[in-house]
Amino acid sequence: MQNDVVYLDHAATTPLDERVLEAMLPHLGRAPNGSPRGNPSSLHAPGVFAREAIEDARASVAQLVGADDSGEILFTAGGTESDNLAVLGLAAADPDKKHVVISAVEHPAVREAAGRLGAAGYEVTSIGVDADGLVSPAELAGALHSDTVLAAVMWANNEVGAVQPIEEIAAICYEAGVPLHVDAVQAAGRLPIDVSRIPVSTLALSAHKLYGPQGVGALYVRGGVDLEPVLFGGGQEKGLRSGTENVAGIAGFGEAARLAFEELEERTRHEEALRETLISGVTGIPGVRLNGHREKRLSSNVHVSVEGVEAESLVLFLDALGCAVGSGSACASSTAGHKASPVLLAMSRTPEEAISSIRITVGKDTTQEEVTSFLDSCATAIAQLRELSPLYTGKS
């Protein structure tokens, strides 16, 4: 990748913070005392060193989400595994109930897991969203009944950045006695999360969305919530996620979580200022429409539909100009091909609008100069692509 690239795809993955890398290094080679790396399940000194790193990280992740007990944090291989474990594990824990409620804008990790339950005979109810991408708590409440085994609503959408009314939704599920799973992968590190106050049952996190390493995630499981494992083996992570832990990755996650907690307000203020500059600049181009709620959105997210331009072409053109942005969900775009986003379709966007949308996401280290440079490049790319498009009706 070019050294001077303007990187505006933080929703897909964030750069690894140098401080996080430093926390990982002792677990990638030899420890500071010269001992080799050990298995955290071993009783000898190298194993104890590894176990202590995991427990320190567990405490930092618990602090990030407001968990009173660090034992409520389980480490996984990423947000997708955390979502799958929550959805499939909650369903398996109460096999007499066969109804699942999810929002129409869930991440594929939740949507596909619910689909697997549907194929196994469960009734799956998908709750729609309004034009801004927000779930109606009243509609969710009306979908719950005595056979509902779980509900799943993400805290903040990974595509359009819409922030859901999770506190109200969690209260509704709690009163109904229905476990609520929340995908907080995009929210963590950008929104204050306090599970000690908001009664979610499970909550998914991913390290690489908050300047940690790729390939490591976590699942918060409230004490007293029944959950069945989906992986079986040596019984690590309270028997809910067997397999030797990724010690270096977990240590990095812990440091990333600590920094995200301490720097939350500073990062958010910085991102919001850049977001507003981007929204003003991009929507100032004729035929560009903002997607997602104007105010109830992540500090980092700008998602727009560009009339007369296909998203894939625009992303590649911008890449050639030294700017990296995303189109749709990074977890789906590599395999889905040229398809309209289910999230945008659920928001009543047309298929044409859905395939002409890009996601611009800033980060804690993005500069105003980079945003200004991107806006110039974006205007150039859109103008030139529209000149080549016979479908663009805005041509004179």
C-alpha positions as CSV (number, residue, x, y, z in Angstrom):
1,M,0.0,0.0,0.0
2,Q,1.2,3.5,-0.8
3,N,2.8,5.3,2.1
4,D,0.8,8.5,1.2
5,V,-2.6,6.8,0.9
6,V,-5.6,8.6,2.4
7,Y,-7.1,5.8,4.4
8,L,-10.8,6.3,4.9
9,D,-12.0,2.7,5.4
10,H,-11.8,2.4,9.2
11,A,-15.1,0.6,9.4
12,A,-13.5,-2.3,7.5
13,T,-10.4,-2.3,9.7
14,T,-8.3,0.1,11.6
15,P,-4.6,0.5,11.5
16,L,-2.7,-1.3,14.3
17,D,-1.8,1.2,17.0
18,E,1.9,1.2,17.7
19,R,1.2,1.0,21.4
20,V,-0.9,-2.1,20.8
21,L,1.9,-3.7,18.8
22,E,4.3,-3.1,21.7
23,A,1.9,-5.0,24.0
24,M,1.8,-7.9,21.7
25,L,5.5,-8.3,21.0
26,P,6.4,-10.2,24.3
27,H,3.9,-12.9,23.3
28,L,5.1,-13.2,19.7
29,G,8.7,-14.1,20.7
30,R,10.4,-14.4,24.0
31,A,9.2,-12.8,27.2
32,P,11.2,-9.9,28.7
33,N,12.9,-12.4,31.1
34,G,14.0,-14.5,28.2
35,S,11.6,-17.4,28.7
36,P,9.9,-18.9,25.6
37,R,6.2,-18.3,25.0
38,G,3.9,-20.7,26.9
39,N,0.5,-22.2,26.6
40,P,-1.8,-20.3,29.0
41,S,-3.2,-23.6,30.2
42,S,0.2,-24.7,31.4
43,L,1.3,-24.4,35.1
44,H,4.9,-23.5,34.5
45,A,6.2,-19.9,34.5
46,P,5.9,-19.3,30.7
47,G,2.3,-20.5,30.9
48,V,1.5,-18.3,33.9
49,F,3.0,-15.3,32.0
50,A,0.6,-16.0,29.1
51,R,-2.4,-16.5,31.4
52,E,-1.7,-13.2,33.2
53,A,-1.7,-11.4,29.9
54,I,-5.1,-12.9,29.0
55,E,-6.6,-12.0,32.3
56,D,-5.2,-8.4,32.2
57,A,-6.8,-8.1,28.7
58,R,-10.1,-9.5,30.0
59,A,-10.2,-6.8,32.6
60,S,-9.5,-4.1,30.1
61,V,-12.3,-5.3,27.7
62,A,-14.7,-5.6,30.6
63,Q,-13.9,-2.0,31.5
64,L,-14.5,-0.8,28.0
65,V,-18.1,-2.2,28.0
66,G,-18.9,-1.5,31.7
67,A,-19.0,-5.1,32.8
68,D,-18.7,-5.5,36.6
69,D,-17.1,-9.0,36.3
70,S,-14.2,-9.6,33.9
71,G,-15.3,-13.2,33.9
72,E,-18.2,-12.2,31.7
73,I,-15.8,-11.6,28.8
74,L,-15.0,-14.5,26.6
75,F,-12.3,-14.3,23.9
76,T,-13.0,-15.5,20.3
77,A,-11.4,-15.3,16.9
78,G,-13.4,-12.2,15.9
79,G,-16.8,-10.5,15.7
80,T,-18.2,-13.1,13.4
81,E,-17.5,-15.9,15.8
82,S,-18.9,-13.9,18.7
83,D,-22.1,-13.2,16.8
84,N,-22.4,-16.9,15.8
85,L,-21.8,-18.1,19.4
86,A,-24.4,-15.7,20.8
87,V,-27.1,-16.5,18.3
88,L,-26.6,-20.2,18.0
89,G,-25.6,-20.6,21.7
90,L,-28.6,-18.8,23.1
91,A,-31.0,-20.8,20.8
92,A,-29.4,-24.1,21.9
93,A,-29.6,-23.2,25.5
94,D,-33.5,-23.1,25.4
95,P,-34.4,-25.8,22.8
96,D,-38.1,-25.6,23.7
97,K,-38.5,-22.2,22.1
98,K,-38.3,-21.8,18.3
99,H,-38.8,-18.1,17.5
100,V,-36.0,-15.6,16.7
101,V,-36.3,-11.9,16.1
102,I,-33.6,-9.9,14.4
103,S,-33.4,-6.5,12.7
104,A,-33.3,-6.3,8.9
105,V,-30.0,-4.5,9.0
106,E,-27.9,-7.0,11.0
107,H,-24.4,-7.9,10.1
108,P,-24.2,-11.1,7.9
109,A,-22.7,-12.9,10.9
110,V,-26.0,-12.5,12.7
111,R,-28.3,-12.7,9.7
112,E,-26.7,-15.9,8.4
113,A,-26.7,-17.5,11.9
114,A,-30.4,-16.7,12.2
115,G,-30.9,-18.1,8.7
116,R,-29.3,-21.4,9.8
117,L,-31.8,-21.6,12.7
118,G,-34.5,-20.9,10.2
119,A,-33.3,-23.8,8.1
120,A,-33.5,-26.0,11.2
121,G,-37.2,-25.2,11.7
122,Y,-37.1,-22.0,13.7
123,E,-39.4,-19.1,12.9
124,V,-37.3,-16.0,12.1
125,T,-38.9,-12.6,12.3
126,S,-37.0,-9.7,10.6
127,I,-37.9,-6.3,12.0
128,G,-37.8,-3.5,9.3
129,V,-36.2,-0.1,9.7
130,D,-37.2,3.4,8.6
131,A,-35.6,5.4,5.9
132,D,-32.8,6.4,8.3
133,G,-32.0,2.8,9.2
134,L,-33.5,2.8,12.6
135,V,-35.5,0.0,14.3
136,S,-38.8,0.8,15.9
137,P,-38.8,-0.3,19.5
138,A,-42.6,-0.6,19.4
139,E,-42.4,-2.9,16.4
140,L,-39.8,-5.1,18.1
141,A,-41.9,-5.3,21.2
142,G,-44.9,-6.4,19.1
143,A,-42.8,-9.2,17.6
144,L,-41.9,-10.8,20.9
145,H,-44.0,-13.7,22.3
146,S,-43.8,-16.6,24.6
147,D,-41.9,-18.8,22.1
148,T,-39.2,-16.2,21.4
149,V,-35.8,-17.6,22.3
150,L,-33.7,-14.5,21.5
151,A,-33.7,-11.1,19.8
152,A,-30.7,-9.5,18.0
153,V,-30.3,-5.8,17.2
154,M,-26.9,-4.3,16.5
155,W,-25.8,-1.2,18.4
156,A,-24.5,0.7,15.3
157,N,-24.8,-0.4,11.7
158,N,-21.6,-1.4,10.0
159,E,-22.6,0.2,6.7
160,V,-24.6,3.4,7.2
161,G,-23.5,4.0,10.8
162,A,-27.0,4.4,12.2
163,V,-27.1,4.1,16.0
164,Q,-30.0,2.1,17.3
165,P,-32.0,2.9,20.5
166,I,-30.4,0.0,22.3
167,E,-31.2,1.2,25.8
168,E,-34.9,1.2,25.0
169,I,-34.8,-2.1,23.1
170,A,-32.8,-3.8,25.9
171,A,-35.5,-2.7,28.4
172,I,-38.3,-4.1,26.2
173,C,-36.5,-7.5,25.9
174,Y,-35.7,-7.6,29.6
175,E,-39.3,-7.0,30.6
176,A,-40.4,-9.7,28.1
177,G,-37.9,-12.1,29.5
178,V,-36.2,-12.5,26.1
179,P,-32.4,-12.6,25.8
180,L,-31.0,-9.7,23.7
181,H,-27.8,-10.1,21.6
182,V,-26.1,-6.9,20.5
183,D,-23.4,-6.7,17.9
184,A,-21.3,-3.8,19.2
185,V,-18.4,-4.3,16.8
186,Q,-18.7,-0.9,15.2
187,A,-19.9,0.9,18.4
188,A,-17.1,-0.1,20.8
189,G,-14.5,2.6,21.1
190,R,-16.9,5.2,19.5
191,L,-19.9,5.1,21.8
192,P,-20.0,4.8,25.6
193,I,-21.2,1.2,26.4
194,D,-22.3,0.3,29.9
195,V,-23.7,-3.2,30.2
196,S,-24.0,-2.8,34.0
197,R,-26.8,-0.3,33.2
198,I,-28.3,-1.6,29.9
199,P,-29.6,-5.2,30.3
200,V,-28.2,-6.8,27.2
201,S,-27.6,-10.6,27.5
202,T,-24.7,-10.9,25.1
203,L,-22.5,-8.4,23.2
204,A,-20.0,-8.9,20.4
205,L,-16.7,-7.1,19.9
206,S,-13.8,-7.2,17.5
207,A,-10.3,-6.0,18.2
208,H,-9.4,-4.8,14.7
209,K,-12.2,-2.2,14.7
210,L,-10.5,-0.3,17.5
211,Y,-6.9,-0.3,16.4
212,G,-6.1,-3.8,17.7
213,P,-5.0,-6.9,15.8
214,Q,-7.1,-8.9,13.3
215,G,-8.3,-12.3,14.2
216,V,-9.4,-11.7,17.8
217,G,-12.8,-10.8,19.2
218,A,-14.8,-11.1,22.4
219,L,-18.2,-11.9,23.6
220,Y,-19.7,-10.4,26.7
221,V,-22.1,-12.9,28.4
222,R,-24.0,-11.6,31.3
223,G,-23.8,-13.6,34.5
224,G,-26.7,-16.0,34.7
225,V,-27.4,-16.1,30.9
226,D,-27.4,-19.7,29.6
227,L,-25.3,-20.2,26.5
228,E,-24.3,-23.4,24.7
229,P,-20.9,-23.7,23.0
230,V,-20.5,-24.2,19.3
231,L,-16.9,-25.3,19.5
232,F,-15.8,-28.3,21.5
233,G,-12.4,-29.4,22.8
234,G,-10.2,-28.5,25.8
235,G,-12.8,-26.4,27.6
236,Q,-11.0,-23.0,27.5
237,E,-13.0,-19.8,28.1
238,K,-15.3,-21.5,30.6
239,G,-16.0,-24.2,28.1
240,L,-17.7,-21.8,25.7
241,R,-14.9,-21.3,23.3
242,S,-12.5,-24.3,23.3
243,G,-9.0,-23.9,21.7
244,T,-5.7,-22.6,22.8
245,E,-6.0,-18.8,23.2
246,N,-4.4,-16.4,20.8
247,V,-2.3,-14.8,23.5
248,A,-0.5,-12.1,21.5
249,G,-3.8,-11.1,19.8
250,I,-5.7,-11.1,23.1
251,A,-2.9,-9.0,24.8
252,G,-3.2,-6.6,21.9
253,F,-7.0,-6.5,22.2
254,G,-6.6,-5.7,25.9
255,E,-4.3,-2.7,25.2
256,A,-6.6,-1.5,22.4
257,A,-9.6,-1.7,24.7
258,R,-7.7,0.2,27.4
259,L,-6.7,3.0,25.1
260,A,-10.2,3.1,23.5
261,F,-11.7,3.6,27.0
262,E,-9.3,6.3,28.0
263,E,-9.3,8.2,24.7
264,L,-13.0,7.8,23.9
265,E,-14.1,11.4,24.2
266,E,-11.0,12.8,22.4
267,R,-11.3,10.4,19.5
268,T,-15.0,11.0,19.2
269,R,-14.7,14.8,19.1
270,H,-11.9,14.5,16.5
271,E,-13.9,12.1,14.3
272,E,-17.1,14.1,14.5
273,A,-15.4,17.2,13.2
274,L,-14.0,15.4,10.2
275,R,-17.3,13.6,9.6
276,E,-19.1,17.0,9.4
277,T,-16.5,18.3,6.9
278,L,-17.0,15.2,4.8
279,I,-20.8,15.3,4.9
280,S,-20.8,19.0,3.9
281,G,-18.3,18.4,1.1
282,V,-19.6,15.2,-0.4
283,T,-23.3,16.1,-0.3
284,G,-22.4,19.4,-1.9
285,I,-21.8,17.5,-5.1
286,P,-25.0,17.3,-7.1
287,G,-26.7,13.9,-7.0
288,V,-25.0,12.7,-3.8
289,R,-27.3,11.6,-1.0
290,L,-26.4,10.9,2.6
291,N,-27.6,7.5,3.9
292,G,-28.4,6.9,7.6
293,H,-29.7,9.2,10.3
294,R,-28.1,12.6,10.2
295,E,-27.5,12.9,13.9
296,K,-27.9,9.3,15.3
297,R,-24.8,8.0,13.5
298,L,-21.3,6.9,14.4
299,S,-18.8,9.7,14.8
300,S,-16.7,8.1,12.0
301,N,-19.3,7.3,9.4
302,V,-20.3,9.0,6.1
303,H,-22.3,6.8,3.8
304,V,-23.6,8.2,0.5
305,S,-25.3,7.2,-2.7
306,V,-23.8,8.8,-5.9
307,E,-26.3,9.1,-8.8
308,G,-25.0,7.8,-12.1
309,V,-21.9,6.0,-10.6
310,E,-21.5,2.4,-9.6
311,A,-19.8,2.0,-6.2
312,E,-17.2,-0.5,-7.4
313,S,-16.0,1.8,-10.1
314,L,-15.8,4.7,-7.8
315,V,-13.9,2.8,-5.1
316,L,-11.4,1.6,-7.7
317,F,-11.0,5.1,-9.3
318,L,-10.5,6.6,-5.8
319,D,-7.9,3.9,-5.1
320,A,-6.0,4.9,-8.2
321,L,-6.0,8.5,-6.9
322,G,-4.6,7.3,-3.5
323,C,-7.8,7.2,-1.5
324,A,-9.1,4.1,0.2
325,V,-12.9,4.0,0.9
326,G,-15.3,1.1,1.2
327,S,-18.5,-0.1,-0.5
328,G,-21.0,-1.9,1.7
329,S,-19.9,-4.4,4.3
330,A,-16.3,-5.4,4.0
331,C,-17.2,-8.9,5.3
332,A,-19.7,-9.4,2.4
333,S,-18.2,-7.4,-0.5
334,S,-15.4,-9.9,-1.2
335,T,-17.8,-12.7,-1.9
336,A,-21.1,-11.1,-2.7
337,G,-20.1,-9.7,-6.1
338,H,-22.0,-6.8,-7.6
339,K,-25.2,-7.0,-5.5
340,A,-27.4,-4.4,-3.8
341,S,-26.8,-4.0,-0.1
342,P,-29.6,-5.6,2.0
343,V,-29.2,-2.8,4.5
344,L,-30.0,-0.1,1.9
345,L,-32.8,-2.1,0.5
346,A,-34.3,-2.4,4.0
347,M,-34.1,1.4,4.2
348,S,-36.3,1.7,1.0
349,R,-33.4,2.7,-1.2
350,T,-33.8,1.6,-4.8
351,P,-31.5,-1.1,-6.2
352,E,-29.8,1.6,-8.3
353,E,-29.1,3.7,-5.2
354,A,-27.9,0.7,-3.3
355,I,-25.2,-0.3,-5.9
356,S,-24.0,3.3,-6.2
357,S,-23.2,3.8,-2.5
358,I,-19.8,4.1,-0.8
359,R,-18.8,4.2,2.8
360,I,-16.2,6.8,4.0
361,T,-15.0,6.2,7.5
362,V,-12.4,8.3,9.4
363,G,-10.3,7.3,12.3
364,K,-8.5,8.8,15.3
365,D,-5.4,9.6,13.2
366,T,-7.1,11.0,10.1
367,T,-6.2,14.6,9.4
368,Q,-8.1,17.6,8.1
369,E,-5.6,17.7,5.3
370,E,-6.4,14.2,4.3
371,V,-10.1,14.9,4.3
372,T,-9.6,18.0,2.1
373,S,-7.4,15.9,-0.3
374,F,-10.1,13.2,-0.4
375,L,-12.9,15.7,-1.2
376,D,-10.9,17.0,-4.2
377,S,-10.3,13.4,-5.4
378,C,-13.9,12.4,-4.9
379,A,-15.2,15.3,-6.9
380,T,-12.8,14.5,-9.7
381,A,-13.6,10.8,-9.7
382,I,-17.4,11.3,-9.7
383,A,-17.2,13.9,-12.5
384,Q,-15.1,11.7,-14.7
385,L,-17.1,8.5,-14.1
386,R,-20.3,10.3,-14.9
387,E,-18.8,11.5,-18.2
388,L,-18.4,7.8,-19.0
389,S,-21.8,6.8,-17.9
390,P,-24.6,6.7,-20.5
391,L,-27.1,6.3,-17.6
392,Y,-26.3,9.5,-15.8
393,T,-29.4,11.7,-16.3
394,G,-27.6,14.8,-14.9
395,K,-25.6,15.2,-18.1
396,S,-26.2,18.4,-20.0
